[in-house]
Amino acid sequence: MFHHHCAGYIETPAEIDRLLENTDTGLVNLVFDTGQYLFGSGIGGSGSDGKVLSVLERYNERGTGCVDFKGGLRWLNKRDYSGWVLVEQEVLAGMGSPKESSQRNRVSLRSIGL
């Protein structure tokens, strides 16, 4: 899994393209972040939605992944952590509305004790 990020080694659309073109589709998937993509591409405002959607369409088969939330929770519990936990909400095509996705995610996180 690879998650691009601003101020990282892979930030711009060209860098994301280069990474995905030069890695095995069976080994490297993309955790696509629309906000980071827009920042890294220097676009925003009117017309930016089309740019993001075109990237999602191009790399659709490489945009899925999973997170070991239970393992993370165990790690936090071992350290008696009692602060906030932030889960970044992502909604990809076919996942429903942001509200529906957030509700599903909340149910899932509660089921493991978060």
N, C-alpha and C positions, 0 to 999 in steps of 0.2 A: 504494500500500500504506500502510495506517495501523496502527500498533501503539500501543495505549493503554498508559499507564503511570502508576503512582502518583506523585503530586506533579507530574504534568504538567497540561497544559491540559484534557485529556480523560481522566478517571479514573473517574468514577462510572458506573453503568449508565445513568442518565438522560443523561449527556453522550455516552456511546457511542451510545445510541439517537438523540439529536439529530443527531450527526454523520452517521450512516448514513441517516437519514431525509431529510437535506438535501443529500446528495451523489449523484452519478450512479453507479449500480451498474456501469456500464461503465468508470468512471474510478477509483473508490476502492474498494479491498477492505480487509478487516479481517484483521490478523494478531492473532488472539485469544490472549490470555494468561490462563489460568485463575487463576493465583496473583495477578496484578495485578487481575483482575476481582473476586476474593473480597475482596482488601484494599480496593479502591475501593468495594465495595458494603457493607462493614462486616459481612459474614456470614462464617461459617466453622463448622467442627465439624459436628455432626450436621445433616443436611438440606441442606448446601451443595451437594452433588453435583447435586441436582435443579435448583437455580438455574442452575448452570453449563451443564448439558445443555440447559435450555430456551433459553438464549442461543445456544448452538451450533446448535440446531435452527432458531431464528429467522433467524440470519444465515449459514446453511450455504453459500449460494451466493456469499457475499462473504468467506469465510474461508480462501482459498488464496493462495499467492504464491510468489515465488522470490527467491533471494539470489544475487548474483554472487560466489560463493566464489572463483572463479578470479581475478577482478579484485581482490578483497581480498588474496589470496595474492600476486599480483604487487606490489601496493602494499607489503605487508610485506617482500617480498624486496628491493625497491628500497631499503629503509631498513635492510637487514641485521638485521631483527628476529629475535631468537632466544629470545624468551620464550614464555609460554603463550598459547594461543588458546582461548577459551571459545565453544562453540556450545551455545546453549540448546536443549534437546530438547523438541519439541512433538509430541504425538500427538493427532490429530483422529480423529473417527469414520471408520471404514473403513480406517485406516492400520495396523491390527493392534495387537498388544500393544506396550507400551513397549520391551520387549527386542527384538522384531522390528524395530521402527522404528529403534532405536538401532543395531542391527547393519547395517541398510541404509544409514543415514546414515554410519556409520564407513567402510563399503566405498566409498561415494561420495566422501567427503572424502579418503580415501587415494588414490583414482584421480586426484585433482588435486594431490596432493603435500602434503596436510595430515596 
